[in-house]
Amino acid sequence: MDFIFAFIVVCQNENGMKVFISFMCGVIVCSLFLFGVRLIVPALADEPLESSENTSGLAALIPDIETIYRQALLMPFEKAAKKIYDPDIAEYYSELLDRAGLKSDTAVTP
C-alpha cells in the first residue's frame, strides 16, 4: 500500500515519471545481468584449468600447518620420553603414547 502511495507522489510530475521508469529499467537490466552470470558461472566451473603448473607451484609455498601443529604437540612428550631412564617405565610410557596416538612414528597423516 505504501508503495502505491509513493508511486503516486513520484509520478505527479513529468520528471518523477522519468526517474521511476529509469529506476525500473535499471532494476530489470541488473536482474538480467545477474541471471546471465548465474547461467555462465557453472559452465565455466566444468572447464579444466590450463595453467595447473602455476597453482601447484603456489601451493608448495604454503607451509604444512598440520605438520607444524603435530610437531609442536608431540615435542614435549618426546622430550619427556628421553628423560625416562627406567626401562619398565619407558616401555609403559611408549605404549601409552602409542595407544593415545601421540607417537610421532605412528602419527596418521592423510
C-alpha atoms as one frame of an Amber mdcrd trajectory, in Angstrom:
protein
   0.000   0.000   0.000   2.834   2.385   0.813   4.474   1.545  -2.500   1.374
   2.648  -4.414   1.240   5.903  -2.449   4.930   6.563  -3.147   4.364   5.792
  -6.844   1.516   8.302  -6.996   3.589  11.010  -5.279   6.622  10.447  -7.536
   4.610  10.320 -10.730   2.771  13.596 -10.144   5.130  15.494 -12.382   6.871
  14.602 -15.609  10.406  14.293 -14.180   9.215  11.952 -11.441   7.784   9.575
 -14.008  11.063   9.589 -15.961  13.013   8.834 -12.765  10.670   5.989 -11.875
  10.836   4.438 -15.343  14.637   4.772 -15.382  14.844   3.100 -11.979  12.649
   0.192 -13.078  14.669  -0.251 -16.281  17.870  -0.301 -14.217  16.427  -2.963
 -11.915  15.421  -5.077 -14.911  18.844  -4.751 -16.591  20.681  -5.640 -13.368
  18.389  -8.621 -12.800  19.038  -9.893 -16.312  22.777  -9.418 -15.805  22.741
 -11.395 -12.550  20.617 -14.120 -14.125  23.095 -14.355 -17.023  26.033 -14.628
 -14.624  24.305 -17.463 -12.755  23.949 -19.324 -16.048  27.547 -18.782 -17.178
  29.471 -19.460 -13.938  28.561 -23.183 -13.582  29.524 -23.739 -17.213  32.957
 -22.205 -16.590  33.497 -24.328 -13.481  33.439 -27.545 -15.539  36.369 -26.472
 -17.730  39.824 -27.616 -16.517  42.439 -25.020 -15.687  45.052 -24.606 -18.390
  47.840 -23.490 -16.067  47.757 -26.157 -13.372  51.548 -25.869 -13.063  51.246
 -22.376 -11.620  48.734 -23.396  -8.970  50.785 -26.370  -7.814  53.841 -24.117
  -7.555  51.948 -21.698  -5.347  50.569 -24.498  -3.183  54.118 -25.662  -2.480
  54.876 -22.280  -0.920  52.197 -22.645   1.746  53.594 -24.234   4.927  52.129
 -27.520   6.117  50.252 -26.266   9.169  49.156 -29.756  10.212  52.757 -30.990
  10.404  53.879 -27.923  12.338  50.979 -28.321  14.783  51.615 -32.049  15.276
  55.324 -31.478  15.900  54.546 -28.760  18.441  52.070 -31.080  20.156  54.410
 -34.097  20.271  57.665 -32.337  21.201  57.031 -32.244  24.997  56.109 -35.939
  25.033  59.231 -36.900  23.053  61.480 -34.853  25.338  59.855 -36.440  28.390
  60.436 -39.914  26.912  64.163 -39.171  26.529  64.443 -38.404  30.257  62.940
 -41.714  31.406  65.823 -43.989  32.438  63.887 -46.914  33.911  63.225 -49.456
  31.088  59.857 -50.587  32.502  58.534 -47.050  32.832  59.928 -46.140  29.395
  58.165 -49.143  27.851  54.917 -48.244  29.626  55.235 -44.594  28.506  55.921
 -45.658  24.921  52.891 -47.960  24.932  50.762 -45.184  26.419  51.806 -42.807
  23.639  51.059 -45.480  21.028  47.559 -46.100  22.367  46.844 -42.375  22.626
  48.063 -41.826  19.065  50.738 -39.396  20.208  53.766 -41.274  18.945  55.400
 -39.400  16.072  56.287 -42.503  14.013  52.698 -43.849  14.195  51.047 -40.497
  13.511  48.340 -40.739  10.900  48.824 -38.224   8.108  46.145 -38.044   5.428
